[in-house]
């Protein structure tokens, strides 16, 4: 914002630099040329020469103040801005520069006073209310910050920046549902912004709506698949959901983009550990649920009825995918096994054993909730099958 105001001052100076210059105007133009070349001390010398001739020349004072700011001499610049105000108390841009300079020095009340003076001159100054909102948030007065952003929204009901800032303040106040309403307003306004999807996802995670949080992160990743923050936060949410395999994928993506992310490394290693612990639990508490037993059950279960609607080719493909899936599962290739069982189910979704073996595979992949759904479907088709009931008990034990 301060750079924009300085640019406006420069434009004002440029307009004054025509061929018919007084000596004061010549000094101001020389000062501007030095300023543009980042020769701030010599720029100040020219502006001071102009001031010696005309001690009420606002252009010269403003050029000097802007040069002082560039040199890091904020307090000296403030003194000059106040001098300009004593000459003309109705220049909004000077109050703006003065207020921003006070913020830099952490003199927040003086900054608020400067922005209030702008509002007295122009009650619809969104910039003044925006800066007041920022200050109130810094000094820990969220209610007044929200009041400032509400004033901006009164001026323009579709002010995206004000709505977003209001949502952030409400989020900091732990008023999560109210904050979510503000972020959803932005979506209704068609705001396509990674920062919005990121913040909204974090908020949804805070209130335990992990699935919706992932959807928000996915929307952001459509815009920028290489966002370090979005990939990391999606990994964190998957971790919180207990989907450790998927979490590992996104921790790895995060580390590829940001190799120094220590937290991602720790959580990824912990995810590997949790997957190992789950596999140990499965093997420890399911001694009766052996894959060879499953195969025998299957040979019986997959016998086709005389009046089957499946063609001979479909029956062969179904048996092939099932047997391949079992072999992959025995060898620990769970993703391949899952692919085979899904192919088999696409041919015939009425075979209970297909749901059973798919459910077991999902357990080994640590996708317990999905495995639970598959076992319930198997029991629906074959309600008296003890192996299915035992497997479902195992999954419920792991979930708890």
ZAMAR-413512 format. One record per residue (C-alpha): residue number from 1; residue in one letter; x, y, z negated. Coordinates in pm, 1 decimal, padded with zeros to 6 digits. Layout:
N
n=NUM | res=A | x=X | y=Y | z=Z
...
//
This chain:
400
n=1 | res=X | x=00000.0 | y=00000.0 | z=00000.0
n=2 | res=X | x=00279.4 | y=00243.2 | z=-00092.5
n=3 | res=X | x=00454.5 | y=00177.4 | z=00238.8
n=4 | res=X | x=00130.6 | y=00256.8 | z=00424.4
n=5 | res=X | x=00100.6 | y=00588.1 | z=00243.7
n=6 | res=X | x=00460.0 | y=00673.9 | z=00325.2
n=7 | res=X | x=00389.1 | y=00589.6 | z=00689.1
n=8 | res=X | x=00094.8 | y=00832.5 | z=00685.5
n=9 | res=X | x=00325.4 | y=01101.7 | z=00550.1
n=10 | res=X | x=00573.5 | y=01032.2 | z=00828.9
n=11 | res=X | x=00300.4 | y=01064.4 | z=01092.2
n=12 | res=X | x=00203.3 | y=01398.0 | z=00938.9
n=13 | res=X | x=00563.6 | y=01511.4 | z=00969.1
n=14 | res=X | x=00587.9 | y=01392.5 | z=01327.2
n=15 | res=X | x=00282.3 | y=01594.1 | z=01422.2
n=16 | res=X | x=00449.2 | y=01902.8 | z=01280.9
n=17 | res=X | x=00765.7 | y=01847.9 | z=01486.7
n=18 | res=X | x=00687.9 | y=02023.1 | z=01815.1
n=19 | res=X | x=00906.2 | y=02247.3 | z=02026.8
n=20 | res=X | x=00805.1 | y=02566.1 | z=01846.2
n=21 | res=X | x=00939.4 | y=02498.5 | z=01498.5
n=22 | res=X | x=01002.9 | y=02740.0 | z=01218.3
n=23 | res=X | x=01321.9 | y=02686.4 | z=01017.5
n=24 | res=X | x=01120.2 | y=02505.7 | z=00746.4
n=25 | res=X | x=00966.6 | y=02273.9 | z=01004.2
n=26 | res=X | x=01310.9 | y=02208.8 | z=01153.0
n=27 | res=X | x=01446.0 | y=02104.5 | z=00813.7
n=28 | res=X | x=01142.8 | y=01880.8 | z=00760.4
n=29 | res=X | x=01193.1 | y=01716.5 | z=01100.6
n=30 | res=X | x=01562.7 | y=01665.4 | z=01031.2
n=31 | res=X | x=01473.0 | y=01514.5 | z=00695.4
n=32 | res=X | x=01226.3 | y=01280.3 | z=00866.3
n=33 | res=X | x=01488.3 | y=01167.4 | z=01117.6
n=34 | res=X | x=01729.1 | y=01085.5 | z=00834.5
n=35 | res=X | x=01451.0 | y=00906.5 | z=00645.8
n=36 | res=X | x=01369.9 | y=00688.2 | z=00947.7
n=37 | res=X | x=01738.3 | y=00596.0 | z=00970.7
n=38 | res=X | x=01728.6 | y=00503.8 | z=00599.3
n=39 | res=X | x=01971.6 | y=00784.7 | z=00517.8
n=40 | res=X | x=01773.6 | y=00886.9 | z=00212.0
n=41 | res=X | x=02027.0 | y=01115.0 | z=00033.6
n=42 | res=X | x=02078.1 | y=01327.9 | z=00345.4
n=43 | res=X | x=01699.2 | y=01327.6 | z=00403.5
n=44 | res=X | x=01656.2 | y=01472.5 | z=00055.0
n=45 | res=X | x=01909.0 | y=01748.2 | z=00134.0
n=46 | res=X | x=01706.1 | y=01860.4 | z=00436.4
n=47 | res=X | x=01377.3 | y=01853.9 | z=00243.5
n=48 | res=X | x=01536.5 | y=02057.5 | z=-00037.4
n=49 | res=X | x=01650.7 | y=02318.6 | z=00216.8
n=50 | res=X | x=01290.3 | y=02346.1 | z=00335.3
n=51 | res=X | x=01170.2 | y=02385.7 | z=-00024.5
n=52 | res=X | x=01421.4 | y=02666.3 | z=-00091.7
n=53 | res=X | x=01262.9 | y=02864.5 | z=00189.5
n=54 | res=X | x=00902.3 | y=02767.7 | z=00107.3
n=55 | res=X | x=00857.2 | y=02641.8 | z=-00249.9
n=56 | res=X | x=00496.6 | y=02542.5 | z=-00181.3
n=57 | res=X | x=00562.9 | y=02331.9 | z=00126.5
n=58 | res=X | x=00376.8 | y=02006.4 | z=00055.3
n=59 | res=X | x=00531.7 | y=01824.5 | z=00352.3
n=60 | res=X | x=00882.8 | y=01886.0 | z=00221.0
n=61 | res=X | x=00793.9 | y=01786.1 | z=-00134.1
n=62 | res=X | x=00626.5 | y=01467.7 | z=-00011.0
n=63 | res=X | x=00925.8 | y=01379.0 | z=00207.8
n=64 | res=X | x=01158.4 | y=01429.0 | z=-00085.9
n=65 | res=X | x=00938.8 | y=01215.3 | z=-00317.5
n=66 | res=X | x=00918.4 | y=00934.1 | z=-00061.3
n=67 | res=X | x=01298.3 | y=00940.5 | z=-00021.9
n=68 | res=X | x=01342.8 | y=00925.3 | z=-00399.0
n=69 | res=X | x=01115.9 | y=00623.0 | z=-00413.7
n=70 | res=X | x=01329.9 | y=00448.1 | z=-00154.0
n=71 | res=X | x=01632.7 | y=00515.7 | z=-00372.8
n=72 | res=X | x=01454.5 | y=00360.2 | z=-00671.2
n=73 | res=X | x=01420.6 | y=00693.9 | z=-00852.0
n=74 | res=X | x=01054.0 | y=00647.4 | z=-00938.5
n=75 | res=X | x=01039.4 | y=00890.7 | z=-01230.3
n=76 | res=X | x=01192.5 | y=01167.7 | z=-01018.2
n=77 | res=X | x=00939.4 | y=01092.2 | z=-00742.8
n=78 | res=X | x=00653.9 | y=01115.1 | z=-00994.7
n=79 | res=X | x=00773.9 | y=01460.5 | z=-01096.1
n=80 | res=X | x=00755.4 | y=01572.9 | z=-00733.1
n=81 | res=X | x=00406.5 | y=01422.8 | z=-00681.9
n=82 | res=X | x=00283.3 | y=01614.8 | z=-00985.5
n=83 | res=X | x=00435.2 | y=01930.1 | z=-00835.6
n=84 | res=X | x=00236.7 | y=01870.0 | z=-00515.6
n=85 | res=X | x=-00081.3 | y=01825.4 | z=-00720.2
n=86 | res=X | x=-00017.5 | y=02159.3 | z=-00891.8
n=87 | res=X | x=-00009.8 | y=02317.0 | z=-00544.3
n=88 | res=X | x=-00311.7 | y=02128.1 | z=-00408.1
n=89 | res=X | x=-00511.0 | y=01906.7 | z=-00647.4
n=90 | res=X | x=-00732.5 | y=01752.8 | z=-00376.6
n=91 | res=X | x=-00493.2 | y=01533.9 | z=-00174.5
n=92 | res=X | x=-00607.0 | y=01172.6 | z=-00225.0
n=93 | res=X | x=-00290.5 | y=01014.3 | z=-00080.7
n=94 | res=X | x=-00073.5 | y=01190.7 | z=-00339.0
n=95 | res=X | x=-00282.6 | y=01056.8 | z=-00628.3
n=96 | res=X | x=-00255.1 | y=00714.6 | z=-00465.4
n=97 | res=X | x=00123.7 | y=00733.9 | z=-00446.9
n=98 | res=X | x=00137.4 | y=00870.7 | z=-00800.3
n=99 | res=X | x=-00081.0 | y=00588.8 | z=-00935.9
n=100 | res=X | x=00123.4 | y=00318.8 | z=-00762.2
n=101 | res=X | x=00443.2 | y=00474.2 | z=-00898.0
n=102 | res=X | x=00302.9 | y=00463.6 | z=-01251.9
n=103 | res=X | x=00216.6 | y=00095.6 | z=-01201.2
n=104 | res=X | x=00578.3 | y=00030.9 | z=-01105.0
n=105 | res=X | x=00684.0 | y=00186.0 | z=-01436.3
n=106 | res=X | x=00409.2 | y=-00010.3 | z=-01619.0
n=107 | res=X | x=00247.6 | y=00315.8 | z=-01729.2
n=108 | res=X | x=-00095.6 | y=00173.9 | z=-01669.7
n=109 | res=X | x=-00313.8 | y=00434.1 | z=-01837.6
n=110 | res=X | x=-00151.1 | y=00712.8 | z=-01636.0
n=111 | res=X | x=-00206.3 | y=00504.8 | z=-01324.2
n=112 | res=X | x=-00576.2 | y=00460.9 | z=-01413.2
n=113 | res=X | x=-00605.1 | y=00836.1 | z=-01462.4
n=114 | res=X | x=-00463.1 | y=00892.6 | z=-01114.8
n=115 | res=X | x=-00712.4 | y=00654.8 | z=-00951.5
n=116 | res=X | x=-01000.5 | y=00808.9 | z=-01149.7
n=117 | res=X | x=-00907.1 | y=01144.9 | z=-01001.1
n=118 | res=X | x=-00935.6 | y=00992.9 | z=-00655.0
n=119 | res=X | x=-01284.2 | y=00865.9 | z=-00739.4
n=120 | res=X | x=-01384.5 | y=01216.9 | z=-00850.5
n=121 | res=X | x=-01285.5 | y=01340.8 | z=-00506.2
n=122 | res=X | x=-01430.3 | y=01041.4 | z=-00320.1
n=123 | res=X | x=-01665.9 | y=00818.3 | z=-00520.0
n=124 | res=X | x=-01656.8 | y=00553.8 | z=-00242.4
n=125 | res=X | x=-01280.2 | y=00502.3 | z=-00246.0
n=126 | res=X | x=-01247.1 | y=00122.5 | z=-00233.6
n=127 | res=X | x=-00869.0 | y=00150.5 | z=-00264.4
n=128 | res=X | x=-00897.3 | y=00333.4 | z=-00597.2
n=129 | res=X | x=-01138.1 | y=00073.2 | z=-00738.9
n=130 | res=X | x=-00914.7 | y=-00205.3 | z=-00606.0
n=131 | res=X | x=-00610.5 | y=-00063.8 | z=-00782.9
n=132 | res=X | x=-00809.2 | y=-00015.5 | z=-01102.7
n=133 | res=X | x=-00919.9 | y=-00379.4 | z=-01085.2
n=134 | res=X | x=-00559.0 | y=-00489.4 | z=-01047.1
n=135 | res=X | x=-00447.8 | y=-00279.8 | z=-01345.8
n=136 | res=X | x=-00727.6 | y=-00399.3 | z=-01574.2
n=137 | res=X | x=-00636.5 | y=-00757.7 | z=-01487.5
n=138 | res=X | x=-00268.5 | y=-00689.9 | z=-01569.3
n=139 | res=X | x=-00346.8 | y=-00534.3 | z=-01907.9
n=140 | res=X | x=-00587.2 | y=-00815.0 | z=-02000.3
n=141 | res=X | x=-00923.9 | y=-00645.0 | z=-01962.3
n=142 | res=X | x=-01109.6 | y=-00884.3 | z=-01728.2
n=143 | res=X | x=-01452.8 | y=-00731.1 | z=-01784.2
n=144 | res=X | x=-01335.2 | y=-00390.9 | z=-01661.9
n=145 | res=X | x=-01152.0 | y=-00558.7 | z=-01374.3
n=146 | res=X | x=-01475.9 | y=-00727.6 | z=-01264.4
n=147 | res=X | x=-01658.3 | y=-00395.2 | z=-01301.9
n=148 | res=X | x=-01408.2 | y=-00235.9 | z=-01061.1
n=149 | res=X | x=-01451.4 | y=-00514.5 | z=-00805.4
n=150 | res=X | x=-01829.9 | y=-00491.5 | z=-00841.2
n=151 | res=X | x=-01802.5 | y=-00121.7 | z=-00752.9
n=152 | res=X | x=-01621.8 | y=-00222.3 | z=-00433.0
n=153 | res=X | x=-01896.6 | y=-00474.2 | z=-00355.9
n=154 | res=X | x=-02159.5 | y=-00202.2 | z=-00411.3
n=155 | res=X | x=-01983.9 | y=00004.8 | z=-00145.5
n=156 | res=X | x=-01959.6 | y=-00293.9 | z=00089.7
n=157 | res=X | x=-02146.7 | y=-00612.5 | z=-00002.0
n=158 | res=X | x=-01928.3 | y=-00815.8 | z=00236.0
n=159 | res=X | x=-01597.3 | y=-00694.3 | z=00095.8
n=160 | res=X | x=-01406.4 | y=-01023.0 | z=00109.1
n=161 | res=X | x=-01108.6 | y=-00899.8 | z=-00089.8
n=162 | res=X | x=-01328.2 | y=-00776.4 | z=-00376.7
n=163 | res=X | x=-01532.4 | y=-01098.5 | z=-00383.4
n=164 | res=X | x=-01215.6 | y=-01309.9 | z=-00387.6
n=165 | res=X | x=-01055.9 | y=-01104.4 | z=-00665.8
n=166 | res=X | x=-01375.9 | y=-01120.0 | z=-00868.8
n=167 | res=X | x=-01375.7 | y=-01498.5 | z=-00829.3
n=168 | res=X | x=-01013.7 | y=-01517.9 | z=-00947.6
n=169 | res=X | x=-01089.9 | y=-01311.2 | z=-01259.5
n=170 | res=X | x=-01393.3 | y=-01526.5 | z=-01341.8
n=171 | res=X | x=-01176.0 | y=-01834.1 | z=-01296.1
n=172 | res=X | x=-00918.9 | y=-01692.1 | z=-01540.8
n=173 | res=X | x=-01204.2 | y=-01631.0 | z=-01785.9
n=174 | res=X | x=-01298.0 | y=-02002.0 | z=-01749.0
n=175 | res=X | x=-01633.9 | y=-01899.8 | z=-01603.7
n=176 | res=X | x=-01588.7 | y=-02168.8 | z=-01343.9
n=177 | res=X | x=-01941.7 | y=-02195.7 | z=-01208.2
n=178 | res=X | x=-01965.9 | y=-01818.3 | z=-01157.8
n=179 | res=X | x=-01625.0 | y=-01819.2 | z=-00989.3
n=180 | res=X | x=-01733.4 | y=-02101.5 | z=-00758.8
n=181 | res=X | x=-02037.2 | y=-01897.2 | z=-00655.9
n=182 | res=X | x=-01807.1 | y=-01612.7 | z=-00547.3
n=183 | res=X | x=-01583.2 | y=-01843.6 | z=-00345.0
n=184 | res=X | x=-01888.9 | y=-02004.9 | z=-00185.2
n=185 | res=X | x=-02010.0 | y=-01656.4 | z=-00083.6
n=186 | res=X | x=-01686.3 | y=-01617.8 | z=00110.6
n=187 | res=X | x=-01749.3 | y=-01947.5 | z=00289.2
n=188 | res=X | x=-02098.6 | y=-01825.5 | z=00377.8
n=189 | res=X | x=-01939.9 | y=-01511.2 | z=00521.4
n=190 | res=X | x=-01730.4 | y=-01735.2 | z=00745.2
n=191 | res=X | x=-01404.8 | y=-01672.0 | z=00564.2
n=192 | res=X | x=-01152.3 | y=-01917.7 | z=00711.2
n=193 | res=X | x=-00853.7 | y=-01873.9 | z=00485.2
n=194 | res=X | x=-00600.3 | y=-02121.5 | z=00344.7
n=195 | res=X | x=-00572.6 | y=-01923.4 | z=00021.9
n=196 | res=X | x=-00948.2 | y=-01954.8 | z=-00032.1
n=197 | res=X | x=-00950.5 | y=-02331.6 | z=00028.2
n=198 | res=X | x=-00650.4 | y=-02367.1 | z=-00202.0
n=199 | res=X | x=-00803.7 | y=-02166.3 | z=-00487.5
n=200 | res=X | x=-01145.8 | y=-02325.5 | z=-00447.4
n=201 | res=X | x=-00986.6 | y=-02671.5 | z=-00455.5
n=202 | res=X | x=-00801.3 | y=-02588.6 | z=-00777.5
n=203 | res=X | x=-01124.0 | y=-02463.3 | z=-00933.5
n=204 | res=X | x=-01314.8 | y=-02778.1 | z=-00834.4
n=205 | res=X | x=-01036.3 | y=-02989.6 | z=-00985.9
n=206 | res=X | x=-01060.8 | y=-02793.3 | z=-01311.5
n=207 | res=X | x=-01429.5 | y=-02881.6 | z=-01343.8
n=208 | res=X | x=-01367.7 | y=-03245.5 | z=-01251.6
n=209 | res=X | x=-01516.7 | y=-03233.3 | z=-00902.2
n=210 | res=X | x=-01220.1 | y=-03410.8 | z=-00748.5
n=211 | res=X | x=-01390.2 | y=-03536.0 | z=-00433.7
n=212 | res=X | x=-01511.1 | y=-03185.8 | z=-00346.2
n=213 | res=X | x=-01165.7 | y=-03050.1 | z=-00429.6
n=214 | res=X | x=-01009.9 | y=-03288.5 | z=-00178.2
n=215 | res=X | x=-01262.3 | y=-03175.1 | z=00083.7
n=216 | res=X | x=-01156.0 | y=-02815.3 | z=00021.5
n=217 | res=X | x=-00787.9 | y=-02906.7 | z=00053.9
n=218 | res=X | x=-00865.4 | y=-03097.9 | z=00374.1
n=219 | res=X | x=-01029.8 | y=-02787.0 | z=00520.7
n=220 | res=X | x=-00715.3 | y=-02591.1 | z=00441.7
n=221 | res=X | x=-00489.9 | y=-02861.5 | z=00586.4
n=222 | res=X | x=-00680.8 | y=-02843.3 | z=00914.9
n=223 | res=X | x=-00552.0 | y=-02486.8 | z=00942.3
n=224 | res=X | x=-00199.0 | y=-02562.5 | z=00822.4
n=225 | res=X | x=-00107.4 | y=-02931.7 | z=00784.9
n=226 | res=X | x=00237.4 | y=-02829.4 | z=00661.0
n=227 | res=X | x=00120.4 | y=-02627.6 | z=00362.3
n=228 | res=X | x=00336.2 | y=-02733.7 | z=00066.6
n=229 | res=X | x=00077.4 | y=-02616.6 | z=-00184.6
n=230 | res=X | x=-00219.4 | y=-02790.0 | z=-00020.9
n=231 | res=X | x=-00035.5 | y=-03120.5 | z=00021.6
n=232 | res=X | x=00084.4 | y=-03111.7 | z=-00338.2
n=233 | res=X | x=-00255.2 | y=-03021.1 | z=-00482.6
n=234 | res=X | x=-00425.9 | y=-03291.8 | z=-00278.5
n=235 | res=X | x=-00170.0 | y=-03541.4 | z=-00412.6
n=236 | res=X | x=-00242.8 | y=-03423.7 | z=-00768.9
n=237 | res=X | x=-00616.1 | y=-03463.9 | z=-00720.0
n=238 | res=X | x=-00576.7 | y=-03813.9 | z=-00574.0
n=239 | res=X | x=-00356.9 | y=-03898.2 | z=-00872.7
n=240 | res=X | x=-00629.6 | y=-03777.8 | z=-01110.2
n=241 | res=X | x=-00877.8 | y=-03997.2 | z=-00923.8
n=242 | res=X | x=-00650.8 | y=-04297.4 | z=-00974.9
n=243 | res=X | x=-00592.6 | y=-04331.0 | z=-00599.9
n=244 | res=X | x=-00220.7 | y=-04380.5 | z=-00642.5
n=245 | res=X | x=-00141.4 | y=-04518.8 | z=-00297.1
n=246 | res=X | x=-00298.8 | y=-04217.7 | z=-00128.5
n=247 | res=X | x=-00138.8 | y=-03985.0 | z=-00382.9
n=248 | res=X | x=00204.3 | y=-04126.5 | z=-00295.2
n=249 | res=X | x=00146.8 | y=-04043.7 | z=00072.4
n=250 | res=X | x=00080.4 | y=-03677.7 | z=-00007.9
n=251 | res=X | x=00360.0 | y=-03655.5 | z=-00265.8
n=252 | res=X | x=00591.6 | y=-03781.1 | z=00009.6
n=253 | res=X | x=00456.8 | y=-03517.8 | z=00250.0
n=254 | res=X | x=00511.1 | y=-03253.4 | z=-00015.6
n=255 | res=X | x=00870.0 | y=-03365.7 | z=-00073.6
n=256 | res=X | x=00938.4 | y=-03365.5 | z=00297.8
n=257 | res=X | x=00827.6 | y=-03001.0 | z=00307.2
n=258 | res=X | x=00976.2 | y=-02909.4 | z=-00031.0
n=259 | res=X | x=01256.4 | y=-03148.9 | z=-00137.6
n=260 | res=X | x=01310.4 | y=-02953.6 | z=-00461.2
n=261 | res=X | x=00960.7 | y=-03011.3 | z=-00598.4
n=262 | res=X | x=01058.9 | y=-03197.2 | z=-00917.5
n=263 | res=X | x=00699.1 | y=-03245.8 | z=-01031.5
n=264 | res=X | x=00609.1 | y=-03417.5 | z=-00704.3
n=265 | res=X | x=00902.9 | y=-03658.1 | z=-00750.6
n=266 | res=X | x=00800.0 | y=-03738.1 | z=-01108.5
n=267 | res=X | x=00434.5 | y=-03793.5 | z=-01019.5
n=268 | res=X | x=00522.7 | y=-04002.0 | z=-00714.4
n=269 | res=X | x=00743.4 | y=-04230.3 | z=-00925.5
n=270 | res=X | x=00471.7 | y=-04250.9 | z=-01187.9
n=271 | res=X | x=00221.2 | y=-04347.2 | z=-00915.8
n=272 | res=X | x=00447.1 | y=-04633.9 | z=-00808.0
n=273 | res=X | x=00468.4 | y=-04740.6 | z=-01170.8
n=274 | res=X | x=00090.4 | y=-04733.2 | z=-01215.2
n=275 | res=X | x=00038.9 | y=-04940.6 | z=-00901.7
n=276 | res=X | x=00283.4 | y=-05197.0 | z=-01041.9
n=277 | res=X | x=00101.2 | y=-05202.8 | z=-01375.8
n=278 | res=X | x=-00232.2 | y=-05257.1 | z=-01202.9
n=279 | res=X | x=-00093.2 | y=-05545.8 | z=-01000.9
n=280 | res=X | x=00042.5 | y=-05704.9 | z=-01319.6
n=281 | res=X | x=-00296.7 | y=-05671.6 | z=-01488.7
n=282 | res=X | x=-00468.6 | y=-05832.1 | z=-01190.9
n=283 | res=X | x=-00233.5 | y=-06128.6 | z=-01201.1
n=284 | res=X | x=-00249.4 | y=-06157.4 | z=-01580.3
n=285 | res=X | x=-00625.7 | y=-06163.4 | z=-01624.3
n=286 | res=X | x=-00734.7 | y=-06350.2 | z=-01311.4
n=287 | res=X | x=-00561.0 | y=-06688.4 | z=-01327.5
n=288 | res=X | x=-00875.8 | y=-06859.9 | z=-01203.4
n=289 | res=X | x=-00918.7 | y=-06632.1 | z=-00907.0
n=290 | res=X | x=-00654.8 | y=-06774.1 | z=-00677.0
n=291 | res=X | x=-00640.6 | y=-06708.3 | z=-00307.1
n=292 | res=X | x=-00626.2 | y=-07077.7 | z=-00222.4
n=293 | res=X | x=-00954.5 | y=-07123.6 | z=-00406.1
n=294 | res=X | x=-01094.4 | y=-06834.2 | z=-00209.5
n=295 | res=X | x=-00988.4 | y=-07001.9 | z=00111.1
n=296 | res=X | x=-01177.0 | y=-07322.9 | z=00014.7
n=297 | res=X | x=-01485.1 | y=-07123.9 | z=-00075.7
n=298 | res=X | x=-01457.1 | y=-06950.6 | z=00257.1
n=299 | res=X | x=-01431.8 | y=-07262.7 | z=00463.2
n=300 | res=X | x=-01768.1 | y=-07356.4 | z=00319.1
n=301 | res=X | x=-01917.0 | y=-07006.5 | z=00322.3
n=302 | res=X | x=-01818.2 | y=-06920.1 | z=00675.6
n=303 | res=X | x=-01989.5 | y=-07223.8 | z=00826.6
n=304 | res=X | x=-02230.2 | y=-07088.3 | z=01083.9
n=305 | res=X | x=-02597.0 | y=-07174.9 | z=01076.5
n=306 | res=X | x=-02743.7 | y=-07356.1 | z=01371.8
n=307 | res=X | x=-02956.6 | y=-07055.1 | z=01458.2
n=308 | res=X | x=-02672.3 | y=-06801.6 | z=01433.6
n=309 | res=X | x=-02699.8 | y=-06506.5 | z=01670.6
n=310 | res=X | x=-02320.8 | y=-06492.5 | z=01706.0
n=311 | res=X | x=-02164.7 | y=-06612.6 | z=02026.9
n=312 | res=X | x=-01892.1 | y=-06876.5 | z=02021.3
n=313 | res=X | x=-01635.1 | y=-06602.0 | z=02089.3
n=314 | res=X | x=-01765.0 | y=-06393.0 | z=01801.3
n=315 | res=X | x=-01752.4 | y=-06691.7 | z=01566.3
n=316 | res=X | x=-01391.2 | y=-06758.7 | z=01665.2
n=317 | res=X | x=-01294.5 | y=-06392.5 | z=01622.1
n=318 | res=X | x=-01463.6 | y=-06379.7 | z=01282.8
n=319 | res=X | x=-01275.4 | y=-06687.0 | z=01162.3
n=320 | res=X | x=-00948.5 | y=-06555.8 | z=01307.9
n=321 | res=X | x=-00974.4 | y=-06217.6 | z=01134.5
n=322 | res=X | x=-01075.0 | y=-06376.2 | z=00805.9
n=323 | res=X | x=-00789.9 | y=-06630.3 | z=00801.2
n=324 | res=X | x=-00539.9 | y=-06362.1 | z=00912.2
n=325 | res=X | x=-00659.2 | y=-06135.5 | z=00632.4
n=326 | res=X | x=-00613.9 | y=-06408.9 | z=00373.1
n=327 | res=X | x=-00258.8 | y=-06481.6 | z=00495.0
n=328 | res=X | x=-00167.3 | y=-06112.8 | z=00487.5
n=329 | res=X | x=-00310.3 | y=-06083.4 | z=00137.2
n=330 | res=X | x=-00109.9 | y=-06385.0 | z=00016.7
n=331 | res=X | x=00208.1 | y=-06228.1 | z=00158.7
n=332 | res=X | x=00137.9 | y=-05888.0 | z=00002.6
n=333 | res=X | x=00053.1 | y=-05701.8 | z=00324.3
n=334 | res=X | x=-00261.3 | y=-05552.5 | z=00179.6
n=335 | res=X | x=-00321.5 | y=-05278.0 | z=00436.6
n=336 | res=X | x=-00305.5 | y=-05533.5 | z=00717.4
n=337 | res=X | x=-00533.1 | y=-05765.6 | z=00522.4
n=338 | res=X | x=-00784.1 | y=-05486.1 | z=00474.8
n=339 | res=X | x=-00779.5 | y=-05413.9 | z=00847.4
n=340 | res=X | x=-00859.7 | y=-05780.2 | z=00923.7
n=341 | res=X | x=-01145.3 | y=-05803.1 | z=00673.2
n=342 | res=X | x=-01296.9 | y=-05481.1 | z=00812.3
n=343 | res=X | x=-01277.4 | y=-05627.4 | z=01165.4
n=344 | res=X | x=-01447.5 | y=-05945.8 | z=01043.7
n=345 | res=X | x=-01723.5 | y=-05744.3 | z=00873.3
n=346 | res=X | x=-01779.1 | y=-05547.1 | z=01194.1
n=347 | res=X | x=-01867.1 | y=-05878.6 | z=01359.0
n=348 | res=X | x=-02089.2 | y=-06010.9 | z=01078.2
n=349 | res=X | x=-02172.5 | y=-05807.9 | z=00766.9
n=350 | res=X | x=-02377.8 | y=-06086.9 | z=00608.5
n=351 | res=X | x=-02089.9 | y=-06303.5 | z=00482.4
n=352 | res=X | x=-02050.3 | y=-06261.9 | z=00105.5
n=353 | res=X | x=-01694.8 | y=-06401.6 | z=00104.9
n=354 | res=X | x=-01578.0 | y=-06127.9 | z=00340.6
n=355 | res=X | x=-01687.2 | y=-05866.8 | z=00087.2
n=356 | res=X | x=-01520.4 | y=-06067.7 | z=-00188.6
n=357 | res=X | x=-01180.0 | y=-06089.9 | z=-00020.2
n=358 | res=X | x=-01199.5 | y=-05730.4 | z=00095.1
n=359 | res=X | x=-01279.0 | y=-05630.1 | z=-00263.9
n=360 | res=X | x=-00976.3 | y=-05821.8 | z=-00395.1
n=361 | res=X | x=-00753.8 | y=-05653.3 | z=-00135.6
n=362 | res=X | x=-00878.5 | y=-05313.3 | z=-00245.8
n=363 | res=X | x=-00793.3 | y=-05404.7 | z=-00605.8
n=364 | res=X | x=-00435.2 | y=-05482.8 | z=-00505.1
n=365 | res=X | x=-00427.7 | y=-05145.7 | z=-00326.4
n=366 | res=X | x=-00542.0 | y=-04990.2 | z=-00653.6
n=367 | res=X | x=-00867.1 | y=-04873.4 | z=-00495.8
n=368 | res=X | x=-01076.7 | y=-05004.4 | z=-00781.2
n=369 | res=X | x=-01395.0 | y=-04808.9 | z=-00716.3
n=370 | res=X | x=-01409.3 | y=-04923.9 | z=-00354.6
n=371 | res=X | x=-01334.9 | y=-05279.3 | z=-00465.7
n=372 | res=X | x=-01620.6 | y=-05255.7 | z=-00714.0
n=373 | res=X | x=-01862.1 | y=-05161.7 | z=-00432.8
n=374 | res=X | x=-01749.9 | y=-05459.8 | z=-00221.9
n=375 | res=X | x=-01793.9 | y=-05710.0 | z=-00506.2
n=376 | res=X | x=-02142.6 | y=-05580.9 | z=-00580.8
n=377 | res=X | x=-02228.1 | y=-05635.5 | z=-00214.0
n=378 | res=X | x=-02087.6 | y=-05991.3 | z=-00230.2
n=379 | res=X | x=-02297.1 | y=-06068.6 | z=-00539.3
n=380 | res=X | x=-02604.9 | y=-05920.8 | z=-00373.8
n=381 | res=X | x=-02559.6 | y=-06173.2 | z=-00091.3
n=382 | res=X | x=-02460.9 | y=-06462.8 | z=-00322.7
n=383 | res=X | x=-02582.6 | y=-06380.0 | z=-00675.7
n=384 | res=X | x=-02483.6 | y=-06711.7 | z=-00837.8
n=385 | res=X | x=-02122.5 | y=-06725.9 | z=-00722.7
n=386 | res=X | x=-01907.8 | y=-06743.6 | z=-01038.0
n=387 | res=X | x=-01588.1 | y=-06639.4 | z=-00857.5
n=388 | res=X | x=-01752.2 | y=-06317.9 | z=-00741.0
n=389 | res=X | x=-01890.4 | y=-06244.5 | z=-01086.9
n=390 | res=X | x=-01548.2 | y=-06305.1 | z=-01246.8
n=391 | res=X | x=-01379.5 | y=-06074.0 | z=-00995.7
n=392 | res=X | x=-01631.9 | y=-05799.3 | z=-01065.1
n=393 | res=X | x=-01569.2 | y=-05840.0 | z=-01440.9
n=394 | res=X | x=-01197.6 | y=-05802.7 | z=-01374.8
n=395 | res=X | x=-01248.7 | y=-05481.3 | z=-01178.2
n=396 | res=X | x=-01473.0 | y=-05334.8 | z=-01447.0
n=397 | res=X | x=-01206.8 | y=-05421.0 | z=-01704.8
n=398 | res=X | x=-00942.8 | y=-05237.3 | z=-01501.8
n=399 | res=X | x=-01170.1 | y=-04936.0 | z=-01451.5
n=400 | res=X | x=-01223.2 | y=-04908.2 | z=-01825.1
//
